[in-house]
Amino acid sequence: MRPEQLRLLLALISTSLQKAELAEHWIPLAALPYPKDVGAALLLVQCQEAVASELPPGEEKADSFGPLADALLQCHFEGKWLGPVGGKEEQQALLLARSLQLLQWILGRKPDLALARASDLVGLILCYMQFGTEGHQQAPPRRVPPAQQSGAYGEGHEEDNDGQQVVKGRPGGRMNKVRKMRSLARQRRQAENSLDQGNCRERLLDFGSLTTGESGETCHASDSAELQAGARQLRHLQAKVRIAAMHLLGALAKHLPRRNLYGYWHVLFPSTESGTSGQRHLLMVALADGNMRCRSVALQQAAQVLYGSKVFLNQACSTGPTNYTSFAMGLASSVLCSYRVLSSILEREFAPPVLTQCLKCLAVLVQATPFDHLQMGFVYEFVRHVKKLAKNGDTTVIVAALLVMEMMLSKTRLTPEMATVVGLAPKEWNRPLDEEIVDLDILDSDAELEIEDEEEPEETNMPHQPGLAGQQQGMHHLSTFPSIPRNSWLLRQLLRHLESLGSGTSLRIQCYQLLQTMATHIGLLRGNQGRLARVLSAGLRDPASDVRLYAARCLDSVGYQLGRLTPEYCEKEMQLAFWQTLQPAVYEAYVEDASSSLKCALIDSLSTMGVFTFERLPGGQRYALLAHLSGVASDDRQETLVRAAALRAMAVCVQHPSLKADLVFVENAAELTLHLVGDANLLVRTKTSWALGNISDALITCVEDQTERTSEELLRRLIESAMKLSHDNDKVKANAVRSLGNLLQVLQMQPSDNHEQMPQAMTRLLECLRSPGSAKVKWNACHAMGNLVKHRALFDNSNLANLLFPALSQLMVSHPNFKVRINATAVLLQVNHRQDLGDHLLLVWRSLMEAFERSNTLESYEEYNHRDSLQQQLCHAMANLLSMARSAELPQLRDIIERNFLQTVRATWRRVAFRVVPEQSAPLFTCTPMLEKRLQVYATSGPLDPHRSAVEFFAYILKLD
């Protein structure tokens, strides 16, 4: 079509009032060939954009998106619009920007094109990322092939749409609360369809003057002022091309699988030592581009690509020849070079938006970096700049700088370099100091890292804080705070921000989040409980509800980590005063706020007090705490989630020595659990089942230590509730099975007239053993069975025994989780009477031998840490079975082991005997003397006696020199 026709078509589209009819003309419009003339091509792209914005979602027009994308890519790769344009430079830049935006829209509507055209799109993006910059010679794009090493990323590590890695499971225990970069995931979703975010007709009018007249030239260029304005307009449009190219990269990163995306790592990030030696990559644009928005967008897209790269970057290694591969070394070099470029940007940049994006990009990179695989030194480089920016006058920059430190401290294990830069004392490091780095105090002396710009302020000069008045109770031990070590600059800076009246809400929230992360390395906070209590108390009284919520969560983490410690002598009073100061603030925040999330966080924080502090609280404060928790848990007006949190806190207190034997308190807590067992909320039932597990543990102690009996009616209802919960979700079932085993023990210790519940509950436990379920369910079921077998109540019903031993045999041999195998084997150690095994001895023995053989076969490297414990348990079970076996059964046991398992069992037996401590190896060393003692019975029998031969065989193969 000629330019006049396209101009008329654009006018008709822009003035059309029938929006729905425009979509009917999309397919013929998308099929039009692109002219070589820049002005005509721009008009056609504008028409396609205008109609595309009116297309309804769905697959009806999707078949036309692929050919349109191919046509656009072909024009770019042929350089159709890159030659001399005869004064149409502004139209050329606008055409390139609009065509890239149209490609971005196509990717949003047809995501599978990202994988099919990835190499072409990456080449196109790299071509235009430096379009119009000084010294850049523009050439047509070239296809970029992916690197093959990214295949090591693996299909099993793909991520969901929100960027969160999908994992099959995790080990039990309390997880460190680590914040993820949710903002990046939101940005990726928001960037999916940029053309739909605004009014397309308004965008058509943005540069309408460029398309007036057939030539498309600007009208007035007579004086120098207008020439300068034209030059600025051209630079602005060229910057739009670069920004459009980088937004196209963001769309590609969103829709391309991560394992394929990281095949282009070598062209998106620096791969040479210098990092800026003529290589086109995102960080070079962020470093050298003259347009502030281009630098900011480059850093934003770099963060998007880095988001979720932890598994890929975990392959980087530069620490030694043991893990050396050329790919690992090259990737490590690229990561280190990226840190250097980002450090250079932080050093040279002054614009707050660019600094903020750079710090966010650095935070994502820090979160994904395997620091223990890389050589030391680079952490000092970027922390030096982050430390300066943490004192910047712009709040957003300060928040981003603190975010970098939060991501670094979220690592479970800190390297010596990381620990040193944040002021963690060597005695608090999470691993022993190697001989090669014993002189790290030399690194501590770095002036820029350790010398503060200002001295620690005196307490008398501290500004008055809202909510700090009236906290004198419990502060007599905190009135004089110890000085913070000079190298603990991060803690000092956080406390200054929190104690300052000028800190904004976002800054205070970030400070509490960082304190929460620092709590996982509690050595950073030890000895400063006084000032921590003051800032946490002020946070709980803050006018902003979000600040109160994050302060409560911070108190939860700090209290939990402090509660795990055995305080030193000088810390005992400090620890007690810490909670005496915060208890009134927690109660006040609970009463004044109606938010259920805050109430749950406050109650959770009270549960982390720790046994040391709880037992030393004055009687009045301790009873006030218990009354508060009991009142909330029994208040029908409260939300069930809040009541469940209070019940969980009571279950934590039940384990404290002063309450564990208090039958009245334990029964009261048990009664409260019955009210929440049938709640519709899964989280409520999970907390309730966990509380029931703790309460049932305490009931055993009460029955053992006292002459009082647990109420039979209450015990019956608790067993019914536990059986009901054992049919629930695996998270609920795991604790329900634990509770059921404990309650049956109580029932054994105080027999009742209810004879039906015992076999029913045992049958349910066996069903949990045999049915599919999580490893934790089976682990707890095995543990419960071991306790019941110890009392021999299970064997009163032969049918239950017929179900138990086949189930245990199957778990010992074939379950993939070694901890489940260990606990299944442990049940056999509780069987001390031969008649309890019945006819299952040979089955159990054969399974035991197969378990020996399979104990060296690791389906997952995570099970390696449990292999030795499993083999030790198998040896103990073997010794126990031999001690119970009758003489007539020993020949059959010999035939089983001699046929296929002799060498494996003998080697494992000797390795376990000489590896474990003497107390644990005693059953193995006493097994042979026990067998030799049994030989005395056969002193008069001949050497061909099969019974004597079997005893001699076992005594010989199990003998330890």
PyMOL commands that set and color helices and strands:
alter all, ss='L'
color gray80, all
select helices_A, chain A and resi 3-15+19-30+38-52+62-77+89-109+112-116+118-128+148-153+155-157+182-196+200-204+208-211+224-255+258-268+282-288+292-306+310-313+321-323+326-348+352-368+371-373+378-389+395-409+416-421+426-428+435-437+441-444+447-450+459-461+489-499+505-524+529-540+545-564+569-592+596-607+611-616+619-633+640-654+657-660+663-673+682-705+712-725+730-749+757-770+775-791+794-796+798-814+818-829+834-837+841-854+861-884+887-900+902-915+918-925+927-938+946-957
alter helices_A, ss='H'
color red, helices_A
deselect
rebuild
show_as cartoon
